Amino acid sequence: MTAPRTPTTAEELRGVGLRVTAARVALLETVRDGDHLGVEAIATGVRGRVGHISLQAVYEALHALTTAGLVRRIEPPGSPARFEGRVGDNHHHLVCRSCGAVVDVDCAVGHAPCLTASDDRGFAIDEAEVIYWGLCPDCSTARST
């Protein structure tokens, strides 16, 4: 038995009804290769792959990819928006109060129990966003010395 083939980035874009462009492919790959990147870092990564791209084009592509569910936008309070390629699993984030590093953390018990609110007030809840705040290991060590 052969392992299932992973779809190409172009196939993923087509699969969600988006037109395949070099910029969209480069952008999606940059986000997936990065680590909770901001728009400027994404633009730099895309430019390194395909040459010039305007910041407006990056914003427009990020909006399309986020709407299509290929990219997730997170906005920790007091921080600019960041983007990641890990989607569809309702994971959460740890944010360093000192340096702003953001890392993924799975749901506390391994699945999405936080989708059950104590009182949903009539909402059809489909996502929960949890951000844990603290100091990353580097900042914690620096502070203790």
DSSP file with accessible surface (Angstrom, degrees, kcal/mol):
  #  RESIDUE AA STRUCTURE BP1 BP2  ACC     N-H-->O    O-->H-N    N-H-->O    O-->H-N    TCO  KAPPA ALPHA  PHI   PSI    X-CA   Y-CA   Z-CA
    1    1 A M              0   0  239      0, 0.0     2,-0.3     0, 0.0     0, 0.0   0.000 360.0 360.0 360.0 135.9    0.0    0.0    0.0
    2    2 A T        -     0   0  131      1,-0.1     3,-0.1     3,-0.0     0, 0.0  -0.703 360.0-108.0 -97.0 149.4    1.4    3.4   -0.9
    3    3 A A        -     0   0   85     -2,-0.3    -1,-0.1     1,-0.1     2,-0.0  -0.410  45.3 -94.0 -70.7 147.4    1.1    6.5    1.4
    4    4 A P        -     0   0  124      0, 0.0     2,-0.3     0, 0.0    -1,-0.1  -0.368  43.8-112.1 -63.2 141.6   -1.4    9.1    0.3
    5    5 A R        -     0   0  171     -3,-0.1    -3,-0.0     1,-0.1     0, 0.0  -0.571  24.9-124.1 -76.6 133.5    0.2   11.9   -1.8
    6    6 A T        -     0   0  117     -2,-0.3    -1,-0.1     1,-0.1     2,-0.0  -0.642  32.3-115.1 -76.0 130.6    0.4   15.3   -0.1
    7    7 A P        -     0   0   62      0, 0.0    -1,-0.1     0, 0.0     2,-0.0  -0.333  28.8-113.0 -66.3 149.6   -1.3   17.9   -2.4
    8    8 A T     >  -     0   0   67      1,-0.1     4,-2.3     4,-0.0     5,-0.2  -0.326  28.5-106.7 -72.7 164.8    0.9   20.7   -3.8
    9    9 A T  H  > S+     0   0   18      1,-0.2     4,-2.4     2,-0.2     5,-0.2   0.912 123.0  53.0 -59.3 -41.4    0.4   24.2   -2.7
   10   10 A A  H  > S+     0   0   22      1,-0.2     4,-2.6     2,-0.2    -1,-0.2   0.914 108.2  50.1 -61.9 -41.5   -1.2   25.0   -6.1
   11   11 A E  H  > S+     0   0   68      1,-0.2     4,-2.4     2,-0.2    -1,-0.2   0.886 109.1  52.0 -65.0 -37.5   -3.6   22.1   -5.6
   12   12 A E  H  X S+     0   0   49     -4,-2.3     4,-1.0     2,-0.2    -1,-0.2   0.914 109.6  49.2 -64.1 -42.9   -4.5   23.3   -2.2
   13   13 A L  H ><>S+     0   0    0     -4,-2.4     5,-2.7     1,-0.2     3,-0.9   0.946 113.5  46.0 -61.2 -47.9   -5.3   26.8   -3.6
   14   14 A R  H ><5S+     0   0  151     -4,-2.6     3,-1.9     1,-0.2    -1,-0.2   0.884 105.7  62.3 -60.7 -37.7   -7.4   25.3   -6.4
   15   15 A G  H 3<5S+     0   0   68     -4,-2.4    -1,-0.2     1,-0.3    -2,-0.2   0.740 107.0  42.8 -62.6 -24.5   -9.1   23.1   -3.9
   16   16 A V  T <<5S-     0   0   62     -4,-1.0    -1,-0.3    -3,-0.9    -2,-0.2   0.231 123.8-102.3-104.9  11.3  -10.5   26.1   -2.0
   17   17 A G  T < 5S+     0   0   67     -3,-1.9     2,-0.3     1,-0.3    -3,-0.2   0.652  75.1 138.3  82.8  18.4  -11.4   27.9   -5.2
   18   18 A L      < -     0   0   31     -5,-2.7    -1,-0.3    -6,-0.2     2,-0.2  -0.750  57.7-112.4 -99.0 144.8   -8.5   30.4   -5.3
   19   19 A R        -     0   0  178     -2,-0.3     2,-0.6     1,-0.1     5,-0.1  -0.483  34.3-120.2 -68.6 138.4   -6.7   31.3   -8.4
   20   20 A V        +     0   0   46     -2,-0.2     2,-0.3     4,-0.1    -1,-0.1  -0.741  42.0 164.7 -86.8 120.7   -3.1   30.0   -8.3
   21   21 A T     >  -     0   0   34     -2,-0.6     4,-2.4     1,-0.1     5,-0.2  -0.936  48.3-116.9-129.0 157.7   -0.5   32.8   -8.6
   22   22 A A  H  > S+     0   0   69     -2,-0.3     4,-2.7     1,-0.2     5,-0.2   0.900 116.9  53.0 -59.5 -38.2    3.2   32.7   -7.9
   23   23 A A  H  > S+     0   0   29      2,-0.2     4,-2.7     1,-0.2    -1,-0.2   0.915 109.3  47.0 -66.4 -42.8    2.7   35.3   -5.1
   24   24 A R  H  > S+     0   0   50      2,-0.2     4,-2.7     1,-0.2     5,-0.2   0.911 113.5  48.4 -66.0 -41.5    0.0   33.2   -3.4
   25   25 A V  H  X S+     0   0   31     -4,-2.4     4,-2.4     2,-0.2     5,-0.2   0.955 114.7  45.6 -61.7 -48.1    2.1   30.1   -3.6
   26   26 A A  H  X S+     0   0    4     -4,-2.7     4,-2.4    -5,-0.2    -2,-0.2   0.899 113.6  50.2 -62.9 -40.0    5.1   31.9   -2.2
   27   27 A L  H  X S+     0   0    0     -4,-2.7     4,-2.7    -5,-0.2     5,-0.2   0.952 111.3  46.6 -65.4 -47.9    3.0   33.6    0.5
   28   28 A L  H  X S+     0   0    0     -4,-2.7     4,-2.4     1,-0.2    -2,-0.2   0.928 114.9  47.4 -62.4 -41.3    1.4   30.3    1.7
   29   29 A E  H  X S+     0   0   66     -4,-2.4     4,-2.2    -5,-0.2    -1,-0.2   0.891 110.9  52.1 -68.1 -36.3    4.8   28.6    1.8
   30   30 A T  H  X S+     0   0    8     -4,-2.4     4,-1.3    -5,-0.2    -2,-0.2   0.935 110.9  47.3 -64.1 -45.4    6.4   31.5    3.6
   31   31 A V  H  < S+     0   0    2     -4,-2.7    54,-0.5     1,-0.2     3,-0.4   0.935 114.0  47.3 -61.7 -44.9    3.7   31.4    6.3
   32   32 A R  H  < S+     0   0   83     -4,-2.4    -1,-0.2     1,-0.2    -2,-0.2   0.838 114.0  46.8 -68.2 -32.2    4.0   27.7    6.7
   33   33 A D  H  < S+     0   0  119     -4,-2.2    -1,-0.2    -5,-0.2    -2,-0.2   0.675 108.9  70.7 -80.2 -18.2    7.8   27.8    6.8
   34   34 A G  S  < S-     0   0   32     -4,-1.3     2,-0.4    -3,-0.4    51,-0.2  -0.066  82.7-117.2 -89.8-168.0    7.7   30.7    9.3
   35   35 A D  S    S-     0   0  102     49,-0.1    67,-0.2    50,-0.0    49,-0.1  -0.798  80.4 -42.1-138.3  87.7    6.7   30.9   13.0
   36   36 A H  S    S-     0   0    7     -2,-0.4    48,-0.2    -5,-0.3     2,-0.1   0.958  85.0-163.9  55.7  59.1    3.7   33.2   13.6
   37   37 A L  E     -A   83   0A  38     46,-1.2    46,-2.5    -6,-0.2    -1,-0.1  -0.447  14.2-132.0 -80.7 147.2    5.0   35.8   11.2
   38   38 A G  E  >  -A   82   0A  23     44,-0.2     4,-2.3    -2,-0.1     5,-0.2  -0.375  36.1 -97.2 -84.4 171.7    3.9   39.4   10.9
   39   39 A V  H  > S+     0   0   14     42,-0.5     4,-2.9     1,-0.2     5,-0.2   0.896 122.1  52.1 -61.6 -42.4    3.0   41.0    7.6
   40   40 A E  H  > S+     0   0  116      1,-0.2     4,-2.4     2,-0.2    -1,-0.2   0.924 110.8  47.6 -62.3 -43.4    6.4   42.7    7.1
   41   41 A A  H  > S+     0   0   47      2,-0.2     4,-2.3     1,-0.2    -1,-0.2   0.892 112.4  50.1 -65.1 -37.7    8.2   39.4    7.6
   42   42 A I  H  X S+     0   0    0     -4,-2.3     4,-2.8     2,-0.2     5,-0.2   0.941 109.7  50.5 -64.9 -45.5    5.8   37.6    5.3
   43   43 A A  H  X S+     0   0    0     -4,-2.9     4,-2.8     1,-0.2    -2,-0.2   0.924 110.6  49.8 -59.1 -42.5    6.4   40.3    2.6
   44   44 A T  H  X S+     0   0   91     -4,-2.4     4,-1.9     1,-0.2    -1,-0.2   0.922 111.9  48.3 -62.5 -43.9   10.2   39.9    3.0
   45   45 A G  H  X S+     0   0   23     -4,-2.3     4,-0.8     2,-0.2    -2,-0.2   0.901 112.1  48.2 -63.6 -41.2    9.9   36.1    2.6
   46   46 A V  H >X S+     0   0    0     -4,-2.8     4,-2.8     1,-0.2     3,-0.9   0.927 109.8  52.5 -66.4 -42.6    7.7   36.4   -0.4
   47   47 A R  H 3X S+     0   0   85     -4,-2.8     4,-1.9     1,-0.3    -1,-0.2   0.871 105.6  55.7 -61.4 -35.1   10.0   38.9   -2.0
   48   48 A G  H 3< S+     0   0   71     -4,-1.9    -1,-0.3    -5,-0.2    -2,-0.2   0.758 115.2  39.2 -67.0 -22.2   12.9   36.4   -1.4
   49   49 A R  H << S+     0   0  108     -3,-0.9    -2,-0.2    -4,-0.8    -1,-0.2   0.819 136.3   9.2 -95.3 -38.9   11.0   33.8   -3.4
   50   50 A V  H  < S-     0   0   64     -4,-2.8     2,-0.3     1,-0.4    -3,-0.2   0.395  97.1-117.6-127.8   1.4    9.4   35.7   -6.2
   51   51 A G  S  < S+     0   0   35     -4,-1.9    -1,-0.4    -5,-0.5    -2,-0.2  -0.650  73.5  17.9  94.4-152.5   10.8   39.2   -6.3
   52   52 A H        +     0   0  161     -2,-0.3     2,-0.3    -4,-0.1    -4,-0.0  -0.253  58.7 162.0 -63.7 137.9    8.8   42.4   -5.8
   53   53 A I        -     0   0   13    -10,-0.0     2,-0.1   -30,-0.0    -6,-0.1  -0.953  35.1-121.0-149.9 137.0    5.4   42.3   -4.3
   54   54 A S     >  -     0   0   51     -2,-0.3     4,-1.8     1,-0.1     5,-0.1  -0.428  20.1-121.5 -76.3 155.4    3.6   45.3   -2.8
   55   55 A L  H  > S+     0   0   52      1,-0.2     4,-2.5     2,-0.2     5,-0.2   0.882 115.0  57.3 -62.9 -35.9    2.5   45.3    0.9
   56   56 A Q  H  > S+     0   0  114      1,-0.2     4,-2.6     2,-0.2    -1,-0.2   0.909 104.6  50.8 -61.2 -40.9   -1.1   45.8   -0.3
   57   57 A A  H  > S+     0   0   32      2,-0.2     4,-2.5     1,-0.2    -1,-0.2   0.886 109.0  51.8 -65.4 -35.5   -0.9   42.6   -2.4
   58   58 A V  H  X S+     0   0    0     -4,-1.8     4,-2.8     2,-0.2     5,-0.2   0.945 110.5  48.0 -65.0 -46.2    0.4   40.7    0.7
   59   59 A Y  H  X S+     0   0  109     -4,-2.5     4,-2.3     1,-0.2    -2,-0.2   0.922 113.0  48.5 -59.5 -43.5   -2.5   42.0    2.8
   60   60 A E  H  X S+     0   0  114     -4,-2.6     4,-2.3     2,-0.2    -1,-0.2   0.920 113.1  46.6 -65.2 -42.2   -5.0   41.0    0.0
   61   61 A A  H  X S+     0   0    9     -4,-2.5     4,-2.9     2,-0.2     5,-0.2   0.911 111.3  52.0 -67.2 -40.8   -3.5   37.5   -0.4
   62   62 A L  H  X S+     0   0    3     -4,-2.8     4,-2.5     1,-0.2     5,-0.2   0.913 109.5  50.4 -61.4 -40.5   -3.5   37.0    3.4
   63   63 A H  H  X S+     0   0  135     -4,-2.3     4,-2.7    -5,-0.2     5,-0.2   0.940 112.4  46.4 -62.1 -45.8   -7.1   38.0    3.6
   64   64 A A  H  X S+     0   0   19     -4,-2.3     4,-2.1     1,-0.2    -2,-0.2   0.925 114.9  46.2 -63.6 -43.7   -8.0   35.5    0.8
   65   65 A L  H  <>S+     0   0    0     -4,-2.9     5,-2.2     2,-0.2     6,-1.2   0.872 113.9  48.5 -69.6 -34.8   -6.0   32.7    2.4
   66   66 A T  H ><5S+     0   0   42     -4,-2.5     3,-1.2    -5,-0.2    -2,-0.2   0.940 111.6  48.9 -68.6 -46.0   -7.4   33.4    5.8
   67   67 A T  H 3<5S+     0   0  103     -4,-2.7    -2,-0.2     1,-0.3    -1,-0.2   0.883 110.7  51.7 -60.4 -36.6  -11.0   33.5    4.5
   68   68 A A  T 3<5S-     0   0   34     -4,-2.1    -1,-0.3    -5,-0.2    -2,-0.2   0.573 115.6-117.3 -78.5  -9.3  -10.3   30.2    2.6
   69   69 A G  T < 5S+     0   0   39     -3,-1.2    -3,-0.2    -4,-0.5    -2,-0.1   0.608  86.1 111.8  85.2  13.0   -9.1   28.5    5.8
   70   70 A L  S   <S+     0   0   15     -5,-2.2     2,-0.3    -6,-0.2    -4,-0.2   0.672  80.7  34.4 -88.9 -19.6   -5.5   27.9    4.6
   71   71 A V  S    S-     0   0    3     -6,-1.2     2,-0.4    -9,-0.1    -2,-0.3  -0.973  73.2-142.5-134.0 146.5   -4.0   30.4    7.0
   72   72 A R  E     -B   84   0A  23     12,-2.9    12,-2.2    -2,-0.3     2,-0.5  -0.941   9.8-149.7-113.0 135.0   -4.9   31.5   10.5
   73   73 A R  E     -B   83   0A 112     -2,-0.4     2,-0.4    10,-0.2    10,-0.2  -0.875  15.0-174.2-101.1 129.3   -4.7   35.0   11.8
   74   74 A I  E     -B   82   0A   3      8,-2.9     8,-2.7    -2,-0.5    -2,-0.0  -0.949   9.5-169.7-122.9 146.6   -3.9   35.6   15.4
   75   75 A E        -     0   0  104     -2,-0.4     6,-0.1     6,-0.2     3,-0.1  -0.668   6.0-163.7-136.3  80.7   -3.9   38.9   17.2
   76   76 A P    >   -     0   0    1      0, 0.0     3,-2.0     0, 0.0    -2,-0.0  -0.418  44.5 -91.0 -60.6 137.0   -2.5   38.8   20.7
   77   77 A P  T 3  S+     0   0   94      0, 0.0    -2,-0.0     0, 0.0     0, 0.0  -0.222 113.3  17.1 -52.4 134.8   -3.6   42.1   22.5
   78   78 A G  T 3  S+     0   0   94      1,-0.2    -3,-0.0    -3,-0.1     0, 0.0   0.548 111.3  95.2  80.2   9.1   -1.0   44.8   22.1
   79   79 A S  S <  S-     0   0   32     -3,-2.0    -1,-0.2    -4,-0.0     3,-0.1  -0.953  78.7-107.7-130.6 147.8    0.7   43.0   19.2
   80   80 A P        -     0   0  101      0, 0.0    -6,-0.1     0, 0.0     0, 0.0  -0.306  55.4 -77.7 -67.3 161.3    0.2   43.3   15.4
   81   81 A A        -     0   0   14     -6,-0.1   -42,-0.5    -8,-0.1     2,-0.3  -0.257  49.5-164.0 -59.1 144.3   -1.5   40.5   13.6
   82   82 A R  E     -AB  38  74A  50     -8,-2.7    -8,-2.9   -44,-0.2     2,-0.4  -0.921   4.8-144.7-128.8 158.0    0.5   37.4   13.0
   83   83 A F  E     -AB  37  73A   3    -46,-2.5   -46,-1.2    -2,-0.3     2,-0.3  -0.935  14.8-179.9-129.9 146.0   -0.2   34.5   10.6
   84   84 A E  E     - B   0  72A   7    -12,-2.2   -12,-2.9    -2,-0.4   -52,-0.2  -0.967  30.5-137.4-142.0 157.7    0.4   30.8   10.8
   85   85 A G  S    S+     0   0   18    -54,-0.5     2,-0.9    -2,-0.3   -53,-0.1   0.521  75.6 101.5 -92.7  -6.1   -0.2   27.7    8.6
   86   86 A R        +     0   0   77    -14,-0.1     2,-0.3     2,-0.0     5,-0.1  -0.698  54.4 159.8 -82.3 109.2   -1.5   25.5   11.4
   87   87 A V        +     0   0   55     -2,-0.9    -2,-0.0     1,-0.1   -15,-0.0  -0.864  38.0  31.8-128.6 159.2   -5.3   25.5   10.9
   88   88 A G  S    S+     0   0   86     -2,-0.3    -1,-0.1     1,-0.1    -2,-0.0   0.482  90.6  86.5  82.7   4.1   -8.3   23.5   11.8
   89   89 A D  S    S-     0   0   69     -3,-0.1    18,-0.2     2,-0.0    -1,-0.1   0.376  85.8-127.5-120.5   5.9   -7.3   22.1   15.1
   90   90 A N        +     0   0   22      1,-0.1    -3,-0.1    16,-0.1     2,-0.1   0.851  48.0 165.6  54.1  37.4   -8.3   24.8   17.6
   91   91 A H        -     0   0    1     15,-0.1    15,-0.2    -5,-0.1    39,-0.2  -0.326  24.3-137.7 -76.0 169.8   -4.9   25.0   19.2
   92   92 A H  E     -C  105   0B   3     13,-3.2    13,-2.2    37,-0.1     2,-0.3  -0.497  11.4-118.4-119.0-172.4   -3.9   27.9   21.4
   93   93 A H  E     -Cd 104 131B   3     37,-1.6    39,-3.2    11,-0.2     2,-0.4  -0.969   2.3-147.0-137.4 149.7   -0.8   30.1   21.9
   94   94 A L  E     -Cd 103 132B  75      9,-2.6     9,-2.2    -2,-0.3     2,-0.4  -0.942  22.9-165.9-107.5 133.2    1.8   31.0   24.5
   95   95 A V  E     -Cd 102 133B  10     37,-2.7    39,-1.9    -2,-0.4     2,-0.5  -0.984  17.0-132.4-125.5 130.5    3.0   34.6   24.2
   96   96 A C  E  >  - d   0 134B   6      5,-2.5     4,-1.1    -2,-0.4    39,-0.3  -0.674   7.6-151.9 -80.3 126.6    6.1   36.0   25.9
   97   97 A R  T  4 S+     0   0  172     37,-3.6    38,-0.2    -2,-0.5    -1,-0.1   0.717  92.1  43.4 -68.0 -21.8    5.4   39.3   27.7
   98   98 A S  T  4 S+     0   0   72     36,-0.4    -1,-0.1     3,-0.1    37,-0.1   0.940 129.6  14.1 -91.2 -58.6    9.0   40.4   27.2
   99   99 A C  T  4 S-     0   0   77      2,-0.1    -2,-0.1    37,-0.0    36,-0.1   0.584  93.6-122.3 -99.1 -11.5   10.1   39.6   23.7
  100  100 A G     <  +     0   0   20     -4,-1.1    -3,-0.1     1,-0.2    35,-0.0   0.538  49.5 163.7  84.4   5.6    6.7   38.8   22.1
  101  101 A A        -     0   0   40     -6,-0.1    -5,-2.5     1,-0.0     2,-0.4  -0.282  21.8-156.2 -57.1 142.4    7.6   35.3   21.0
  102  102 A V  E     +C   95   0B   4     -7,-0.2     2,-0.3   -67,-0.2    -7,-0.2  -0.991  14.9 175.2-125.3 130.8    4.5   33.2   20.1
  103  103 A V  E     -C   94   0B  65     -9,-2.2    -9,-2.6    -2,-0.4     2,-0.2  -0.957  30.4-108.8-132.7 154.5    4.4   29.4   20.2
  104  104 A D  E     -C   93   0B  53     -2,-0.3     2,-0.3   -11,-0.2   -11,-0.2  -0.496  29.3-175.6 -77.8 148.8    1.7   26.9   19.7
  105  105 A V  E     -C   92   0B  44    -13,-2.2   -13,-3.2    -2,-0.2     3,-0.1  -0.983  24.1-122.7-142.7 133.9    0.2   24.9   22.5
  106  106 A D        -     0   0   96     -2,-0.3   -15,-0.1   -15,-0.2   -16,-0.1  -0.287  48.7 -73.3 -69.2 163.0   -2.4   22.1   22.1
  107  107 A C    >   -     0   0   14    -18,-0.2     3,-2.1     1,-0.1    -1,-0.2  -0.210  53.8-104.9 -54.4 148.3   -5.7   22.3   23.9
  108  108 A A  T 3  S+     0   0   81      1,-0.3    -1,-0.1     2,-0.1     4,-0.1   0.788 116.9  28.2 -53.9 -33.6   -5.3   21.6   27.6
  109  109 A V  T 3  S-     0   0   97      2,-0.4    -1,-0.3     0, 0.0     3,-0.1   0.154 120.0 -95.5-117.6  18.7   -6.7   18.1   27.5
  110  110 A G  S <  S+     0   0   65     -3,-2.1     2,-0.2     1,-0.3    -2,-0.1   0.468 100.2  52.8  88.3  -0.8   -5.8   17.1   23.9
  111  111 A H  S    S-     0   0  118     -5,-0.1    -2,-0.4   -21,-0.0     3,-0.3  -0.807 100.0 -79.0-147.5-167.9   -9.1   18.0   22.2
  112  112 A A    >   +     0   0   34     -2,-0.2     3,-1.4     1,-0.2     4,-0.1  -0.417  61.0 142.9-102.8  61.3  -11.4   21.1   22.0
  113  113 A P  G >   +     0   0   53      0, 0.0     3,-2.0     0, 0.0    -1,-0.2   0.784  63.9  75.3 -69.4 -21.3  -13.3   21.0   25.2
  114  114 A C  G 3  S+     0   0   50     -3,-0.3    15,-0.1     1,-0.3    13,-0.1   0.530  75.7  78.2 -71.7  -0.9  -13.2   24.8   25.4
  115  115 A L  G <  S+     0   0   56     -3,-1.4     2,-0.9     1,-0.1    -1,-0.3   0.556  78.4  79.9 -78.8  -6.6  -15.8   24.9   22.6
  116  116 A T  S <  S-     0   0  121     -3,-2.0    -1,-0.1    -4,-0.1     2,-0.1  -0.838  74.3-162.3-101.9  96.4  -18.3   24.1   25.3
  117  117 A A        -     0   0   46     -2,-0.9     3,-0.4     1,-0.1    -2,-0.1  -0.442  28.6-120.7 -75.6 153.3  -19.0   27.4   27.0
  118  118 A S  S    S+     0   0  140      1,-0.3     2,-0.3    -2,-0.1    -1,-0.1   0.841 107.9   9.8 -63.4 -29.1  -20.6   27.5   30.4
  119  119 A D        -     0   0   96      1,-0.1    -1,-0.3     2,-0.0    -3,-0.0  -0.834  65.0-171.0-150.0 106.0  -23.4   29.6   28.9
  120  120 A D    >   -     0   0   83     -3,-0.4     3,-2.8    -2,-0.3    -2,-0.1   0.570  26.6-144.9 -77.9  -7.6  -23.4   29.9   25.1
  121  121 A R  T 3   -     0   0  195      1,-0.3    -1,-0.1     2,-0.0    -2,-0.0   0.798  69.7 -53.1  50.0  32.2  -26.2   32.6   25.2
  122  122 A G  T 3  S+     0   0   72      1,-0.3    -1,-0.3     3,-0.0     2,-0.2   0.420 103.2 136.6  88.8  -2.4  -27.6   31.2   22.0
  123  123 A F    <   -     0   0  154     -3,-2.8     2,-1.0     1,-0.1    -1,-0.3  -0.495  56.8-133.2 -77.4 147.3  -24.4   31.4   20.0
  124  124 A A        -     0   0   99     -2,-0.2     2,-0.3     2,-0.0    -1,-0.1  -0.827  33.1-153.4 -94.7  92.2  -23.4   28.5   17.7
  125  125 A I        +     0   0   70     -2,-1.0     3,-0.1   -10,-0.1   -10,-0.0  -0.521  30.8 162.1 -76.2 130.6  -19.8   28.4   18.8
  126  126 A D        +     0   0  138      1,-0.3     2,-0.3    -2,-0.3    -1,-0.1   0.408  63.1  26.9-126.2  -1.5  -17.2   27.1   16.3
  127  127 A E        -     0   0  102    -12,-0.1     2,-0.4   -13,-0.1    -1,-0.3  -0.985  54.7-159.2-159.5 146.9  -13.9   28.3   17.7
  128  128 A A        -     0   0   19     -2,-0.3     2,-0.5    -3,-0.1   -13,-0.1  -0.987  10.5-154.9-127.0 140.0  -12.3   29.2   21.0
  129  129 A E        +     0   0  103     -2,-0.4     2,-0.4   -15,-0.1   -37,-0.1  -0.969  15.0 176.9-119.4 119.1   -9.2   31.4   21.2
  130  130 A V        -     0   0   45     -2,-0.5   -37,-1.6   -39,-0.2     2,-0.5  -0.977   7.6-170.3-121.5 132.2   -7.0   31.1   24.3
  131  131 A I  E     -d   93   0B  38     -2,-0.4     2,-0.4   -39,-0.2   -37,-0.2  -0.988   8.0-156.6-123.7 121.9   -3.8   32.9   24.8
  132  132 A Y  E     -d   94   0B  93    -39,-3.2   -37,-2.7    -2,-0.5     2,-0.4  -0.827  14.2-155.6 -93.2 134.9   -1.5   32.1   27.7
  133  133 A W  E     +d   95   0B  92     -2,-0.4     2,-0.3   -39,-0.2   -37,-0.2  -0.878  36.3  98.6-113.3 145.3    0.9   34.9   28.8
  134  134 A G  E     -d   96   0B  29    -39,-1.9   -37,-3.6    -2,-0.4     2,-0.4  -0.950  69.2 -52.9 174.5-156.1    4.2   34.6   30.5
  135  135 A L        -     0   0   61     -2,-0.3   -39,-0.1   -39,-0.3    -2,-0.0  -0.939  45.7-127.5-112.6 135.3    7.9   34.7   29.9
  136  136 A C     >  -     0   0   27     -2,-0.4     4,-2.8     1,-0.1     5,-0.2  -0.238  37.0 -98.6 -69.4 165.7    9.7   32.5   27.3
  137  137 A P  H  > S+     0   0  101      0, 0.0     4,-2.4     0, 0.0     5,-0.2   0.896 123.1  50.1 -56.7 -40.3   12.6   30.4   28.6
  138  138 A D  H  > S+     0   0  132      1,-0.2     4,-2.4     2,-0.2     5,-0.2   0.932 114.8  42.5 -64.6 -46.2   15.2   32.9   27.2
  139  139 A C  H  > S+     0   0   22      2,-0.2     4,-2.2     1,-0.2    -1,-0.2   0.876 113.5  52.9 -69.1 -35.7   13.5   35.9   28.8
  140  140 A S  H  X S+     0   0   60     -4,-2.8     4,-1.5     2,-0.2    -2,-0.2   0.932 111.8  45.5 -64.4 -43.0   12.9   34.1   32.1
  141  141 A T  H  X S+     0   0   85     -4,-2.4     4,-0.9    -5,-0.2    -2,-0.2   0.925 112.5  51.0 -65.7 -43.3   16.6   33.1   32.3
  142  142 A A  H  < S+     0   0   66     -4,-2.4     3,-0.5     1,-0.2    -1,-0.2   0.878 109.9  50.3 -62.0 -37.7   17.7   36.6   31.4
  143  143 A R  H  < S+     0   0  173     -4,-2.2    -1,-0.2     1,-0.2    -2,-0.2   0.827 108.3  52.1 -71.1 -31.8   15.5   38.1   34.1
  144  144 A S  H  <        0   0   97     -4,-1.5    -1,-0.2    -3,-0.2    -2,-0.2   0.618 360.0 360.0 -82.6 -12.6   16.8   35.7   36.8
  145  145 A T     <        0   0  140     -4,-0.9    -3,-0.0    -3,-0.5     0, 0.0  -0.525 360.0 360.0 -98.5 360.0   20.5   36.6   36.1
